[in-house]
Amino acid sequence: MFSRNSHKLARLIHHEIDHLDGLLYTARMTPGTEPIPVEAYRQTGRAWVYDGA
């Protein structure tokens, strides 16, 4: 059985495993892509958007 939050849980687990492996999200970014500062999204009510997600 899958819930509608299964994808979110899988993404969270993958994110934490990356930390255990010493990887930051910037290591998975497309070359030439600039990170978006948290301040740019904080309190906007918009969800994070990832290319290719």
N, CA, C, O and CB atoms as a CASP TS submission, in Angstrom:
PFRMAT TS
TARGET T0000
AUTHOR 0000-0000-0000
METHOD Language model
MODEL 1
PARENT N/A
ATOM      1  N   MET     1       0.844  -1.171   0.000  1.00  0.00           N
ATOM      2  CA  MET     1       0.000   0.000   0.000  1.00  0.00           C
ATOM      3  C   MET     1       0.892   1.238   0.000  1.00  0.00           C
ATOM      4  O   MET     1       1.868   1.324   0.745  1.00  0.00           O
ATOM      5  CB  MET     1      -0.962  -0.004   1.218  1.00  0.00           C
ATOM      6  N   PHE     2       0.538   2.176  -0.839  1.00  0.00           N
ATOM      7  CA  PHE     2       1.275   3.431  -0.927  1.00  0.00           C
ATOM      8  C   PHE     2       0.370   4.571  -0.507  1.00  0.00           C
ATOM      9  O   PHE     2      -0.825   4.581  -0.803  1.00  0.00           O
ATOM     10  CB  PHE     2       1.816   3.662  -2.356  1.00  0.00           C
ATOM     11  N   SER     3       0.946   5.510   0.173  1.00  0.00           N
ATOM     12  CA  SER     3       0.190   6.708   0.511  1.00  0.00           C
ATOM     13  C   SER     3       0.618   7.827  -0.420  1.00  0.00           C
ATOM     14  O   SER     3       1.616   7.708  -1.131  1.00  0.00           O
ATOM     15  CB  SER     3       0.399   7.110   1.997  1.00  0.00           C
ATOM     16  N   ARG     4      -0.124   8.891  -0.414  1.00  0.00           N
ATOM     17  CA  ARG     4       0.244  10.001  -1.280  1.00  0.00           C
ATOM     18  C   ARG     4       1.499  10.705  -0.779  1.00  0.00           C
ATOM     19  O   ARG     4       2.038  11.572  -1.467  1.00  0.00           O
ATOM     20  CB  ARG     4      -0.904  10.992  -1.382  1.00  0.00           C
ATOM     21  N   ASN     5       1.969  10.342   0.410  1.00  0.00           N
ATOM     22  CA  ASN     5       3.191  10.930   0.952  1.00  0.00           C
ATOM     23  C   ASN     5       4.398  10.020   0.786  1.00  0.00           C
ATOM     24  O   ASN     5       5.483  10.354   1.261  1.00  0.00           O
ATOM     25  CB  ASN     5       3.003  11.256   2.411  1.00  0.00           C
ATOM     26  N   SER     6       4.240   8.888   0.128  1.00  0.00           N
ATOM     27  CA  SER     6       5.358   7.953  -0.052  1.00  0.00           C
ATOM     28  C   SER     6       6.527   8.609  -0.778  1.00  0.00           C
ATOM     29  O   SER     6       7.683   8.398  -0.413  1.00  0.00           O
ATOM     30  CB  SER     6       4.898   6.717  -0.827  1.00  0.00           C
ATOM     31  N   HIS     7       6.232   9.399  -1.796  1.00  0.00           N
ATOM     32  CA  HIS     7       7.290  10.066  -2.556  1.00  0.00           C
ATOM     33  C   HIS     7       8.061  11.022  -1.656  1.00  0.00           C
ATOM     34  O   HIS     7       9.287  11.099  -1.734  1.00  0.00           O
ATOM     35  CB  HIS     7       6.701  10.825  -3.763  1.00  0.00           C
ATOM     36  N   LYS     8       7.351  11.745  -0.808  1.00  0.00           N
ATOM     37  CA  LYS     8       8.008  12.681   0.100  1.00  0.00           C
ATOM     38  C   LYS     8       8.900  11.944   1.093  1.00  0.00           C
ATOM     39  O   LYS     8      10.011  12.392   1.379  1.00  0.00           O
ATOM     40  CB  LYS     8       6.968  13.519   0.848  1.00  0.00           C
ATOM     41  N   LEU     9       8.430  10.832   1.612  1.00  0.00           N
ATOM     42  CA  LEU     9       9.224  10.049   2.551  1.00  0.00           C
ATOM     43  C   LEU     9      10.468   9.498   1.868  1.00  0.00           C
ATOM     44  O   LEU     9      11.558   9.535   2.438  1.00  0.00           O
ATOM     45  CB  LEU     9       8.391   8.907   3.141  1.00  0.00           C
ATOM     46  N   ALA    10      10.311   8.989   0.657  1.00  0.00           N
ATOM     47  CA  ALA    10      11.458   8.455  -0.080  1.00  0.00           C
ATOM     48  C   ALA    10      12.488   9.549  -0.346  1.00  0.00           C
ATOM     49  O   ALA    10      13.692   9.319  -0.240  1.00  0.00           O
ATOM     50  CB  ALA    10      11.002   7.825  -1.407  1.00  0.00           C
ATOM     51  N   ARG    11      12.008  10.729  -0.689  1.00  0.00           N
ATOM     52  CA  ARG    11      12.925  11.843  -0.948  1.00  0.00           C
ATOM     53  C   ARG    11      13.666  12.250   0.317  1.00  0.00           C
ATOM     54  O   ARG    11      14.859  12.548   0.275  1.00  0.00           O
ATOM     55  CB  ARG    11      12.162  13.044  -1.516  1.00  0.00           C
ATOM     56  N   LEU    12      12.955  12.261   1.443  1.00  0.00           N
ATOM     57  CA  LEU    12      13.572  12.596   2.727  1.00  0.00           C
ATOM     58  C   LEU    12      14.644  11.576   3.096  1.00  0.00           C
ATOM     59  O   LEU    12      15.739  11.952   3.516  1.00  0.00           O
ATOM     60  CB  LEU    12      12.507  12.668   3.831  1.00  0.00           C
ATOM     61  N   ILE    13      14.338  10.296   2.942  1.00  0.00           N
ATOM     62  CA  ILE    13      15.306   9.243   3.274  1.00  0.00           C
ATOM     63  C   ILE    13      16.536   9.362   2.371  1.00  0.00           C
ATOM     64  O   ILE    13      17.669   9.253   2.842  1.00  0.00           O
ATOM     65  CB  ILE    13      14.661   7.833   3.128  1.00  0.00           C
ATOM     66  N   HIS    14      16.311   9.585   1.083  1.00  0.00           N
ATOM     67  CA  HIS    14      17.431   9.739   0.151  1.00  0.00           C
ATOM     68  C   HIS    14      18.293  10.938   0.548  1.00  0.00           C
ATOM     69  O   HIS    14      19.521  10.864   0.509  1.00  0.00           O
ATOM     70  CB  HIS    14      16.915   9.905  -1.298  1.00  0.00           C
ATOM     71  N   HIS    15      17.655  12.027   0.924  1.00  0.00           N
ATOM     72  CA  HIS    15      18.362  13.230   1.362  1.00  0.00           C
ATOM     73  C   HIS    15      19.254  12.931   2.570  1.00  0.00           C
ATOM     74  O   HIS    15      20.410  13.350   2.611  1.00  0.00           O
ATOM     75  CB  HIS    15      17.358  14.345   1.706  1.00  0.00           C
ATOM     76  N   GLU    16      18.716  12.210   3.542  1.00  0.00           N
ATOM     77  CA  GLU    16      19.481  11.890   4.748  1.00  0.00           C
ATOM     78  C   GLU    16      20.614  10.915   4.448  1.00  0.00           C
ATOM     79  O   GLU    16      21.693  11.032   5.029  1.00  0.00           O
ATOM     80  CB  GLU    16      18.563  11.306   5.819  1.00  0.00           C
ATOM     81  N   ILE    17      20.393   9.964   3.560  1.00  0.00           N
ATOM     82  CA  ILE    17      21.461   9.040   3.162  1.00  0.00           C
ATOM     83  C   ILE    17      22.581   9.804   2.469  1.00  0.00           C
ATOM     84  O   ILE    17      23.760   9.519   2.679  1.00  0.00           O
ATOM     85  CB  ILE    17      20.913   7.929   2.233  1.00  0.00           C
ATOM     86  N   ASP    18      22.205  10.777   1.639  1.00  0.00           N
ATOM     87  CA  ASP    18      23.234  11.621   1.020  1.00  0.00           C
ATOM     88  C   ASP    18      24.097  12.282   2.089  1.00  0.00           C
ATOM     89  O   ASP    18      25.319  12.336   1.947  1.00  0.00           O
ATOM     90  CB  ASP    18      22.586  12.695   0.118  1.00  0.00           C
ATOM     91  N   HIS    19      23.480  12.787   3.158  1.00  0.00           N
ATOM     92  CA  HIS    19      24.259  13.400   4.240  1.00  0.00           C
ATOM     93  C   HIS    19      25.217  12.387   4.866  1.00  0.00           C
ATOM     94  O   HIS    19      26.370  12.711   5.151  1.00  0.00           O
ATOM     95  CB  HIS    19      23.322  13.976   5.318  1.00  0.00           C
ATOM     96  N   LEU    20      24.741  11.168   5.077  1.00  0.00           N
ATOM     97  CA  LEU    20      25.605  10.135   5.656  1.00  0.00           C
ATOM     98  C   LEU    20      26.784   9.818   4.735  1.00  0.00           C
ATOM     99  O   LEU    20      27.870   9.461   5.193  1.00  0.00           O
ATOM    100  CB  LEU    20      24.797   8.858   5.933  1.00  0.00           C
ATOM    101  N   ASP    21      26.548   9.955   3.431  1.00  0.00           N
ATOM    102  CA  ASP    21      27.611   9.727   2.447  1.00  0.00           C
ATOM    103  C   ASP    21      28.465  10.967   2.214  1.00  0.00           C
ATOM    104  O   ASP    21      29.390  10.941   1.402  1.00  0.00           O
ATOM    105  CB  ASP    21      27.010   9.272   1.132  1.00  0.00           C
ATOM    106  N   GLY    22      28.162  12.049   2.919  1.00  0.00           N
ATOM    107  CA  GLY    22      28.947  13.268   2.788  1.00  0.00           C
ATOM    108  C   GLY    22      28.579  14.134   1.601  1.00  0.00           C
ATOM    109  O   GLY    22      29.362  14.993   1.197  1.00  0.00           O
ATOM    110  N   LEU    23      27.387  13.921   1.029  1.00  0.00           N
ATOM    111  CA  LEU    23      26.947  14.704  -0.125  1.00  0.00           C
ATOM    112  C   LEU    23      25.965  15.784   0.306  1.00  0.00           C
ATOM    113  O   LEU    23      25.122  15.567   1.177  1.00  0.00           O
ATOM    114  CB  LEU    23      26.305  13.796  -1.184  1.00  0.00           C
ATOM    115  N   LEU    24      26.088  16.936  -0.311  1.00  0.00           N
ATOM    116  CA  LEU    24      25.113  18.004  -0.128  1.00  0.00           C
ATOM    117  C   LEU    24      24.269  18.092  -1.394  1.00  0.00           C
ATOM    118  O   LEU    24      24.656  17.572  -2.441  1.00  0.00           O
ATOM    119  CB  LEU    24      25.813  19.373   0.186  1.00  0.00           C
ATOM    120  N   TYR    25      23.123  18.746  -1.296  1.00  0.00           N
ATOM    121  CA  TYR    25      22.243  18.818  -2.466  1.00  0.00           C
ATOM    122  C   TYR    25      22.930  19.487  -3.654  1.00  0.00           C
ATOM    123  O   TYR    25      22.583  19.215  -4.803  1.00  0.00           O
ATOM    124  CB  TYR    25      20.965  19.575  -2.117  1.00  0.00           C
ATOM    125  N   THR    26      23.892  20.349  -3.389  1.00  0.00           N
ATOM    126  CA  THR    26      24.597  21.021  -4.482  1.00  0.00           C
ATOM    127  C   THR    26      25.386  20.031  -5.341  1.00  0.00           C
ATOM    128  O   THR    26      25.667  20.313  -6.506  1.00  0.00           O
ATOM    129  CB  THR    26      25.538  22.087  -3.923  1.00  0.00           C
ATOM    130  N   ALA    27      25.744  18.877  -4.778  1.00  0.00           N
ATOM    131  CA  ALA    27      26.476  17.859  -5.542  1.00  0.00           C
ATOM    132  C   ALA    27      25.598  17.228  -6.616  1.00  0.00           C
ATOM    133  O   ALA    27      26.115  16.658  -7.577  1.00  0.00           O
ATOM    134  CB  ALA    27      27.010  16.773  -4.605  1.00  0.00           C
ATOM    135  N   ARG    28      24.284  17.322  -6.468  1.00  0.00           N
ATOM    136  CA  ARG    28      23.352  16.723  -7.432  1.00  0.00           C
ATOM    137  C   ARG    28      22.759  17.750  -8.392  1.00  0.00           C
ATOM    138  O   ARG    28      21.941  17.413  -9.247  1.00  0.00           O
ATOM    139  CB  ARG    28      22.231  16.015  -6.695  1.00  0.00           C
ATOM    140  N   MET    29      23.178  18.997  -8.245  1.00  0.00           N
ATOM    141  CA  MET    29      22.646  20.047  -9.115  1.00  0.00           C
ATOM    142  C   MET    29      23.287  19.976 -10.493  1.00  0.00           C
ATOM    143  O   MET    29      24.437  19.561 -10.637  1.00  0.00           O
ATOM    144  CB  MET    29      22.876  21.434  -8.494  1.00  0.00           C
ATOM    145  N   THR    30      22.527  20.386 -11.502  1.00  0.00           N
ATOM    146  CA  THR    30      23.041  20.461 -12.856  1.00  0.00           C
ATOM    147  C   THR    30      24.180  21.481 -12.893  1.00  0.00           C
ATOM    148  O   THR    30      24.044  22.572 -12.340  1.00  0.00           O
ATOM    149  CB  THR    30      21.915  20.840 -13.861  1.00  0.00           C
ATOM    150  N   PRO    31      25.306  21.140 -13.538  1.00  0.00           N
ATOM    151  CA  PRO    31      26.419  22.094 -13.608  1.00  0.00           C
ATOM    152  C   PRO    31      25.953  23.446 -14.153  1.00  0.00           C
ATOM    153  O   PRO    31      25.199  23.512 -15.123  1.00  0.00           O
ATOM    154  CB  PRO    31      27.551  21.531 -14.489  1.00  0.00           C
ATOM    155  N   GLY    32      26.412  24.513 -13.517  1.00  0.00           N
ATOM    156  CA  GLY    32      26.045  25.853 -13.928  1.00  0.00           C
ATOM    157  C   GLY    32      24.806  26.397 -13.233  1.00  0.00           C
ATOM    158  O   GLY    32      24.475  27.573 -13.386  1.00  0.00           O
ATOM    159  N   THR    33      24.116  25.550 -12.469  1.00  0.00           N
ATOM    160  CA  THR    33      22.929  25.976 -11.738  1.00  0.00           C
ATOM    161  C   THR    33      23.348  26.582 -10.414  1.00  0.00           C
ATOM    162  O   THR    33      24.182  26.021  -9.703  1.00  0.00           O
ATOM    163  CB  THR    33      21.957  24.795 -11.515  1.00  0.00           C
ATOM    164  N   GLU    34      22.781  27.705 -10.091  1.00  0.00           N
ATOM    165  CA  GLU    34      23.087  28.374  -8.823  1.00  0.00           C
ATOM    166  C   GLU    34      22.090  27.943  -7.757  1.00  0.00           C
ATOM    167  O   GLU    34      20.897  27.840  -8.044  1.00  0.00           O
ATOM    168  CB  GLU    34      23.066  29.912  -8.992  1.00  0.00           C
ATOM    169  N   PRO    35      22.546  27.690  -6.535  1.00  0.00           N
ATOM    170  CA  PRO    35      21.610  27.359  -5.453  1.00  0.00           C
ATOM    171  C   PRO    35      20.682  28.546  -5.162  1.00  0.00           C
ATOM    172  O   PRO    35      21.078  29.704  -5.293  1.00  0.00           O
ATOM    173  CB  PRO    35      22.384  26.956  -4.169  1.00  0.00           C
ATOM    174  N   ILE    36      19.467  28.243  -4.773  1.00  0.00           N
ATOM    175  CA  ILE    36      18.507  29.280  -4.404  1.00  0.00           C
ATOM    176  C   ILE    36      18.585  29.459  -2.895  1.00  0.00           C
ATOM    177  O   ILE    36      18.376  28.497  -2.156  1.00  0.00           O
ATOM    178  CB  ILE    36      17.046  28.911  -4.862  1.00  0.00           C
ATOM    179  N   PRO    37      18.878  30.657  -2.422  1.00  0.00           N
ATOM    180  CA  PRO    37      18.958  30.872  -0.970  1.00  0.00           C
ATOM    181  C   PRO    37      17.615  30.590  -0.296  1.00  0.00           C
ATOM    182  O   PRO    37      16.556  30.899  -0.843  1.00  0.00           O
ATOM    183  CB  PRO    37      19.406  32.314  -0.665  1.00  0.00           C
ATOM    184  N   VAL    38      17.673  30.010   0.882  1.00  0.00           N
ATOM    185  CA  VAL    38      16.456  29.709   1.630  1.00  0.00           C
ATOM    186  C   VAL    38      15.623  30.978   1.812  1.00  0.00           C
ATOM    187  O   VAL    38      14.394  30.927   1.777  1.00  0.00           O
ATOM    188  CB  VAL    38      16.802  29.087   3.003  1.00  0.00           C
ATOM    189  N   GLU    39      16.285  32.096   2.002  1.00  0.00           N
ATOM    190  CA  GLU    39      15.572  33.349   2.218  1.00  0.00           C
ATOM    191  C   GLU    39      14.675  33.709   1.036  1.00  0.00           C
ATOM    192  O   GLU    39      13.681  34.416   1.200  1.00  0.00           O
ATOM    193  CB  GLU    39      16.559  34.469   2.476  1.00  0.00           C
ATOM    194  N   ALA    40      15.028  33.225  -0.153  1.00  0.00           N
ATOM    195  CA  ALA    40      14.226  33.519  -1.335  1.00  0.00           C
ATOM    196  C   ALA    40      12.881  32.796  -1.293  1.00  0.00           C
ATOM    197  O   ALA    40      11.928  33.237  -1.934  1.00  0.00           O
ATOM    198  CB  ALA    40      14.989  33.131  -2.597  1.00  0.00           C
ATOM    199  N   TYR    41      12.789  31.697  -0.552  1.00  0.00           N
ATOM    200  CA  TYR    41      11.552  30.923  -0.472  1.00  0.00           C
ATOM    201  C   TYR    41      10.847  31.053   0.869  1.00  0.00           C
ATOM    202  O   TYR    41       9.642  30.823   0.962  1.00  0.00           O
ATOM    203  CB  TYR    41      11.840  29.479  -0.741  1.00  0.00           C
ATOM    204  N   ARG    42      11.578  31.413   1.890  1.00  0.00           N
ATOM    205  CA  ARG    42      11.008  31.467   3.235  1.00  0.00           C
ATOM    206  C   ARG    42       9.787  32.383   3.262  1.00  0.00           C
ATOM    207  O   ARG    42       9.830  33.507   2.762  1.00  0.00           O
ATOM    208  CB  ARG    42      12.061  31.950   4.251  1.00  0.00           C
ATOM    209  N   GLN    43       8.711  31.892   3.846  1.00  0.00           N
ATOM    210  CA  GLN    43       7.466  32.636   4.043  1.00  0.00           C
ATOM    211  C   GLN    43       6.757  33.004   2.743  1.00  0.00           C
ATOM    212  O   GLN    43       5.916  33.903   2.745  1.00  0.00           O
ATOM    213  CB  GLN    43       7.748  33.883   4.818  1.00  0.00           C
ATOM    214  N   THR    44       7.074  32.334   1.628  1.00  0.00           N
ATOM    215  CA  THR    44       6.398  32.648   0.373  1.00  0.00           C
ATOM    216  C   THR    44       5.174  31.770   0.166  1.00  0.00           C
ATOM    217  O   THR    44       4.289  32.116  -0.617  1.00  0.00           O
ATOM    218  CB  THR    44       7.356  32.487  -0.798  1.00  0.00           C
ATOM    219  N   GLY    45       5.115  30.634   0.861  1.00  0.00           N
ATOM    220  CA  GLY    45       4.011  29.712   0.682  1.00  0.00           C
ATOM    221  C   GLY    45       4.157  28.830  -0.552  1.00  0.00           C
ATOM    222  O   GLY    45       3.271  28.032  -0.857  1.00  0.00           O
ATOM    223  N   ARG    46       5.279  28.973  -1.264  1.00  0.00           N
ATOM    224  CA  ARG    46       5.514  28.140  -2.447  1.00  0.00           C
ATOM    225  C   ARG    46       6.359  26.932  -2.071  1.00  0.00           C
ATOM    226  O   ARG    46       7.197  26.997  -1.172  1.00  0.00           O
ATOM    227  CB  ARG    46       6.206  28.955  -3.567  1.00  0.00           C
ATOM    228  N   ALA    47       6.127  25.837  -2.770  1.00  0.00           N
ATOM    229  CA  ALA    47       6.943  24.630  -2.562  1.00  0.00           C
ATOM    230  C   ALA    47       8.257  24.778  -3.305  1.00  0.00           C
ATOM    231  O   ALA    47       8.348  25.517  -4.285  1.00  0.00           O
ATOM    232  CB  ALA    47       6.192  23.352  -3.037  1.00  0.00           C
ATOM    233  N   TRP    48       9.283  24.065  -2.830  1.00  0.00           N
ATOM    234  CA  TRP    48      10.551  24.031  -3.539  1.00  0.00           C
ATOM    235  C   TRP    48      10.324  23.408  -4.911  1.00  0.00           C
ATOM    236  O   TRP    48       9.516  22.489  -5.045  1.00  0.00           O
ATOM    237  CB  TRP    48      11.624  23.241  -2.736  1.00  0.00           C
ATOM    238  N   VAL    49      11.018  23.890  -5.919  1.00  0.00           N
ATOM    239  CA  VAL    49      10.915  23.357  -7.265  1.00  0.00           C
ATOM    240  C   VAL    49      12.309  22.913  -7.698  1.00  0.00           C
ATOM    241  O   VAL    49      13.257  23.698  -7.675  1.00  0.00           O
ATOM    242  CB  VAL    49      10.315  24.413  -8.255  1.00  0.00           C
ATOM    243  N   TYR    50      12.418  21.655  -8.089  1.00  0.00           N
ATOM    244  CA  TYR    50      13.693  21.101  -8.526  1.00  0.00           C
ATOM    245  C   TYR    50      13.584  20.746  -9.989  1.00  0.00           C
ATOM    246  O   TYR    50      12.609  20.117 -10.401  1.00  0.00           O
ATOM    247  CB  TYR    50      14.094  19.865  -7.685  1.00  0.00           C
ATOM    248  N   ASP    51      14.564  21.134 -10.783  1.00  0.00           N
ATOM    249  CA  ASP    51      14.578  20.733 -12.197  1.00  0.00           C
ATOM    250  C   ASP    51      14.708  19.231 -12.269  1.00  0.00           C
ATOM    251  O   ASP    51      15.505  18.634 -11.545  1.00  0.00           O
ATOM    252  CB  ASP    51      15.736  21.425 -12.980  1.00  0.00           C
ATOM    253  N   GLY    52      13.937  18.624 -13.132  1.00  0.00           N
ATOM    254  CA  GLY    52      14.007  17.189 -13.331  1.00  0.00           C
ATOM    255  C   GLY    52      13.309  16.375 -12.275  1.00  0.00           C
ATOM    256  O   GLY    52      13.383  15.146 -12.303  1.00  0.00           O
ATOM    257  N   ALA    53      12.633  17.016 -11.342  1.00  0.00           N
ATOM    258  CA  ALA    53      11.955  16.278 -10.267  1.00  0.00           C
ATOM    259  C   ALA    53      10.599  15.797 -10.719  1.00  0.00           C
ATOM    260  O   ALA    53       9.883  15.157  -9.949  1.00  0.00           O
ATOM    261  CB  ALA    53      11.807  17.147  -9.019  1.00  0.00           C
TER
END
